């Protein structure tokens, strides 16, 4: 449902930030 998708998006955003910090 929408909630699952929203939660997935938030997790994906956190992962993207971690990756960005690692690449730095």
C-alpha positions as CSV (number, residue, x, y, z in Angstrom):
1,X,0.0,0.0,0.0
2,X,0.9,3.7,0.0
3,X,2.5,3.5,3.5
4,X,4.8,0.7,2.4
5,X,5.9,2.7,-0.6
6,X,6.5,5.8,1.5
7,X,8.5,3.8,4.0
8,X,10.5,2.3,1.2
9,X,11.2,5.7,-0.2
10,X,12.5,7.0,3.1
11,X,14.8,4.0,3.5
12,X,16.1,4.5,0.0
13,X,16.8,8.1,0.8
14,X,18.8,7.2,3.9
15,X,20.8,4.6,1.9
16,X,21.5,7.2,-0.8
17,X,22.8,9.6,1.8
18,X,25.0,7.0,3.3
19,X,26.4,6.1,-0.1
20,X,27.0,9.8,-0.8
21,X,28.9,10.2,2.4
22,X,31.0,7.1,1.6
23,X,31.8,8.4,-1.9
24,X,33.0,11.7,-0.4
